[in-house]
């Protein structure tokens, strides 16, 4: 038997450790996904509608017309 201590394990670079990729990889994926979502939201934004398109003649009460019709329909007895 030899009285020499066993060889210590060789140190690997940090990027070769699987645990480091588990710890750092998750947050990196979230950051990339949030940036991609932001780009999609900015490029694909819907235009702002300033006038109602359902009313034949725009009037001040035209925007409330569907709600008024639904209320009246719900309030009428059968």
Kinemage of the C-alpha trace (Angstrom):
@kinemage 1
@onewidth
@group {chain A} dominant
@subgroup {mainchain}
@vectorlist {calphas} color= white
{ca unk a 1} P 0.000 0.000 0.000
{ca unk a 2} L 1.078 3.458 -0.756
{ca unk a 3} L 1.058 6.301 1.777
{ca unk a 4} L 0.336 8.930 -0.884
{ca unk a 5} L -3.030 10.742 -0.797
{ca unk a 6} L -5.382 10.181 -3.744
{ca unk a 7} L -5.242 12.642 -6.623
{ca unk a 8} L -7.669 15.559 -6.251
{ca unk a 9} L -10.267 15.820 -9.041
{ca unk a 10} L -9.210 18.047 -11.907
{ca unk a 11} L -11.006 21.401 -11.997
{ca unk a 12} L -13.079 22.007 -15.099
{ca unk a 13} L -13.867 25.443 -16.554
{ca unk a 14} L -17.122 26.956 -15.350
{ca unk a 15} L -18.854 26.728 -18.749
{ca unk a 16} L -18.350 22.941 -18.722
{ca unk a 17} L -20.296 22.454 -15.487
{ca unk a 18} L -23.885 21.289 -16.139
{ca unk a 19} L -25.212 22.840 -12.907
{ca unk a 20} L -24.049 26.293 -14.023
{ca unk a 21} L -26.167 25.992 -17.183
{ca unk a 22} L -29.199 24.990 -15.132
{ca unk a 23} L -28.791 27.998 -12.836
{ca unk a 24} L -27.969 30.587 -15.516
{ca unk a 25} L -29.889 29.114 -18.458
{ca unk a 26} L -33.389 29.550 -17.009
{ca unk a 27} L -33.159 33.308 -16.418
{ca unk a 28} L -31.407 33.774 -19.773
{ca unk a 29} L -34.294 32.051 -21.569
{ca unk a 30} L -36.813 34.263 -19.743
{ca unk a 31} L -34.963 37.450 -20.710
{ca unk a 32} L -34.752 36.422 -24.382
{ca unk a 33} L -38.441 35.455 -24.435
{ca unk a 34} L -39.482 38.765 -22.873
{ca unk a 35} L -37.466 40.731 -25.419
{ca unk a 36} L -39.037 38.738 -28.251
{ca unk a 37} L -42.498 39.412 -26.805
{ca unk a 38} L -41.738 43.127 -26.564
{ca unk a 39} L -40.602 43.242 -30.209
{ca unk a 40} L -43.768 41.448 -31.319
{ca unk a 41} L -45.938 43.810 -29.282
{ca unk a 42} L -44.289 46.931 -30.684
{ca unk a 43} L -44.226 45.819 -34.330
{ca unk a 44} L -47.680 44.259 -34.363
{ca unk a 45} L -49.597 46.956 -32.499
{ca unk a 46} L -53.132 47.553 -33.701
{ca unk a 47} L -53.962 51.052 -34.933
{ca unk a 48} L -56.012 53.282 -32.661
{ca unk a 49} L -59.635 53.619 -33.765
{ca unk a 50} L -60.844 57.175 -33.269
{ca unk a 51} L -64.279 56.959 -34.848
{ca unk a 52} L -66.834 54.158 -34.609
{ca unk a 53} L -67.132 52.202 -37.836
{ca unk a 54} L -70.434 50.504 -37.037
{ca unk a 55} L -72.606 53.641 -37.056
{ca unk a 56} L -73.697 54.991 -40.458
{ca unk a 57} L -73.694 58.571 -39.177
{ca unk a 58} L -71.307 59.444 -36.368
{ca unk a 59} L -73.076 61.054 -33.453
{ca unk a 60} L -72.141 61.651 -29.816
{ca unk a 61} L -74.261 58.672 -28.671
{ca unk a 62} L -73.121 56.300 -31.436
{ca unk a 63} L -70.485 54.707 -29.236
{ca unk a 64} L -73.135 53.723 -26.666
{ca unk a 65} L -75.614 52.334 -29.171
{ca unk a 66} L -74.753 48.597 -28.852
{ca unk a 67} L -74.925 48.788 -25.059
{ca unk a 68} L -78.269 50.577 -25.145
{ca unk a 69} L -79.699 48.017 -27.564
{ca unk a 70} L -78.512 45.131 -25.394
{ca unk a 71} L -79.967 46.747 -22.271
{ca unk a 72} L -83.301 47.329 -23.960
{ca unk a 73} L -83.364 43.808 -25.326
{ca unk a 74} L -82.635 42.327 -21.901
{ca unk a 75} L -85.273 44.524 -20.236
{ca unk a 76} L -88.162 43.669 -22.598
{ca unk a 77} L -90.567 41.043 -21.302
{ca unk a 78} L -91.250 37.957 -23.380
